[in-house]
Amino acid sequence: LHAPYPGIGESLNPGGMLREVATATGRRIVFFCAYGERSAMAVNAAKEAGLTNPAHIAGGIDAWKKAGGPVLTG
């Protein structure tokens, strides 16, 4: 799901996309961004909003690609 950081608070509020997905599925929300800074901030925001067990990709998608992780586009 695409959730730009500037609107992350709205997505984490009751009725917001990320909160609803996390609640409905019981699955962990994993954030990522280009280099890991915004996704780390998103994890903190998710914890403050009451989500349990949020995570992020340390170093972002850049580190993921360098480690040989698969990337699907399109």
C-alpha positions as CSV (number, residue, x, y, z in Angstrom):
1,L,0.0,0.0,0.0
2,H,1.3,3.4,-0.8
3,A,1.1,5.7,2.2
4,P,3.3,8.9,1.7
5,Y,4.9,10.0,5.0
6,P,3.3,13.5,5.1
7,G,-0.1,11.8,5.4
8,I,0.9,8.9,7.7
9,G,-0.9,10.3,10.7
10,E,-4.2,10.3,8.9
11,S,-3.6,6.7,7.7
12,L,-2.9,5.6,11.3
13,N,-6.0,7.2,12.8
14,P,-9.1,5.2,13.4
15,G,-10.7,4.8,10.0
16,G,-7.4,5.4,8.2
17,M,-6.2,3.0,5.6
18,L,-3.2,1.5,7.5
19,R,-5.0,1.2,10.8
20,E,-7.9,-0.6,9.1
21,V,-5.6,-3.0,7.2
22,A,-3.7,-3.8,10.4
23,T,-6.9,-4.3,12.4
24,A,-8.7,-6.3,9.7
25,T,-5.8,-8.6,8.9
26,G,-3.9,-8.8,12.1
27,R,-0.8,-8.6,10.1
28,R,2.4,-6.6,10.7
29,I,2.8,-3.3,8.9
30,V,6.3,-2.9,7.4
31,F,7.2,0.5,6.2
32,F,9.9,1.4,3.7
33,C,11.2,4.5,2.0
34,A,14.3,5.3,-0.1
35,Y,16.9,5.3,2.7
36,G,15.2,4.3,5.9
37,E,14.7,7.7,7.7
38,R,11.1,8.3,7.0
39,S,10.1,4.7,7.5
40,A,11.8,4.7,10.9
41,M,9.7,7.8,11.8
42,A,6.6,6.0,10.4
43,V,7.3,3.1,12.8
44,N,7.4,5.6,15.7
45,A,4.1,7.2,14.6
46,A,2.5,3.8,14.3
47,K,3.5,2.8,17.8
48,E,2.2,6.2,19.1
49,A,-1.1,5.5,17.3
50,G,-1.3,2.2,19.2
51,L,-0.4,-0.3,16.4
52,T,1.6,-3.2,17.7
53,N,4.6,-4.7,16.1
54,P,5.2,-2.2,13.2
55,A,8.6,-2.6,11.4
56,H,10.7,-1.0,8.7
57,I,13.4,-1.9,6.3
58,A,16.6,-0.5,7.8
59,G,18.5,1.5,5.1
60,G,15.4,1.6,2.9
61,I,14.8,0.2,-0.5
62,D,18.4,1.3,-1.4
63,A,19.8,-1.2,1.1
64,W,17.3,-3.8,0.1
65,K,18.4,-3.6,-3.6
66,K,22.1,-3.6,-2.6
67,A,21.5,-6.8,-0.6
68,G,19.9,-8.4,-3.7
69,G,16.3,-8.3,-2.5
70,P,13.7,-8.7,-5.2
71,V,11.9,-5.6,-6.4
72,L,8.8,-5.7,-8.5
73,T,7.7,-2.7,-10.5
74,G,4.7,-1.8,-12.5
